[in-house]
Amino acid sequence: MGLKEKINEDLKGAMKSRDEFTIGTLRFLLSSVQSKEIENRGKGLGETLTEEEVAEVLKKEAKKRRESFEVYTRGGRNDLADKEKQELNLITSYLPPEMSDGDLEKIVDEAIAAVRPAGPQDFGKVMGEAMKRAKGTADASRVSRMIKQKIGN
């Protein structure tokens, strides 16, 4: 069962149990996935999204929630921050687990060896190679921090 199907099944379960929070969040996620499908159709890329594309949509939504949580927390709006945190937790439950620091370091080292950066100016090349090797299992901010530690700012 794919991610989209899993979300649909969980939505049906939430509707049966009348869990309004979960219903709202899952409907929003499905809406985001459908928007991406429509966007791709307009570009002639096919009717449905691949599992990786669905995961990318979920990651973008999780990132939005993470950023909103931080803004609301800094602004002292704990009520809104709590809601964002709950949505973030629900969204991340559908994503594959993050790569460990040890595995990520290995991938960054391999990317650095492949690109052979002359210095910080080659950060983008190393970042691209590392993200390609991570295949969506590591957050870009973690990858970025590790590369900067290794090749400098």
TAWOCOR-V637357 format. One record per backbone hydrogen bond with DSSP energy under -1.0 kcal/mol. CO is the residue of the C=O (numbers start at 1). NH is the residue of the N-H. E is the energy in kcal/mol with one decimal. If there is no record, write none. Layout:
# TAWOCOR-V637357
co;nh;e
CO;NH;E
CO;NH;E
This chain:
# TAWOCOR-V637357
co;nh;e
2;6;-2.4
3;7;-2.6
4;8;-2.2
5;9;-2.6
6;10;-2.6
7;11;-2.2
8;12;-2.1
9;13;-2.1
10;14;-2.4
11;15;-2.3
12;16;-2.0
13;17;-2.0
14;19;-2.4
18;20;-1.3
19;23;-2.6
20;24;-2.5
21;25;-2.2
22;26;-2.8
23;27;-2.4
24;28;-1.9
25;29;-2.2
26;30;-2.7
27;31;-2.3
28;32;-2.2
29;33;-2.3
30;34;-2.6
31;35;-2.4
32;36;-1.9
33;37;-2.1
34;38;-2.5
35;39;-2.4
36;40;-2.5
37;41;-2.5
38;42;-2.1
39;43;-1.1
40;45;-2.9
41;44;-1.4
50;54;-2.3
51;55;-2.5
52;56;-2.1
53;57;-2.0
54;58;-2.2
55;59;-2.5
56;60;-2.3
57;61;-2.1
58;62;-2.5
59;63;-2.5
60;64;-2.2
61;65;-2.0
62;66;-2.6
63;67;-2.5
64;68;-2.5
65;69;-2.7
66;70;-2.0
67;71;-2.3
68;72;-3.0
69;73;-2.4
70;74;-2.4
71;75;-2.0
72;77;-2.6
73;76;-1.3
76;78;-1.2
77;81;-2.4
78;82;-2.6
79;83;-1.4
80;84;-2.3
81;85;-2.4
82;86;-2.3
83;87;-2.3
84;88;-2.7
85;89;-2.5
86;90;-2.0
87;91;-2.7
88;92;-2.8
91;94;-1.8
100;104;-2.5
101;105;-2.6
102;106;-1.8
103;107;-2.1
104;108;-2.6
105;109;-2.6
106;110;-2.3
107;111;-2.5
108;112;-2.5
109;113;-2.4
110;114;-2.2
111;115;-2.5
112;116;-2.8
119;122;-2.2
120;123;-1.9
122;126;-2.0
123;127;-3.0
124;128;-2.4
125;129;-2.0
126;130;-2.8
127;131;-2.7
128;132;-1.9
129;133;-2.0
130;134;-2.1
131;135;-1.2
134;137;-1.6
137;99;-2.7
139;143;-2.0
140;144;-2.9
141;145;-2.3
142;146;-2.2
143;147;-2.5
144;148;-2.6
145;149;-2.0
146;150;-1.7
147;151;-3.0
148;152;-1.6
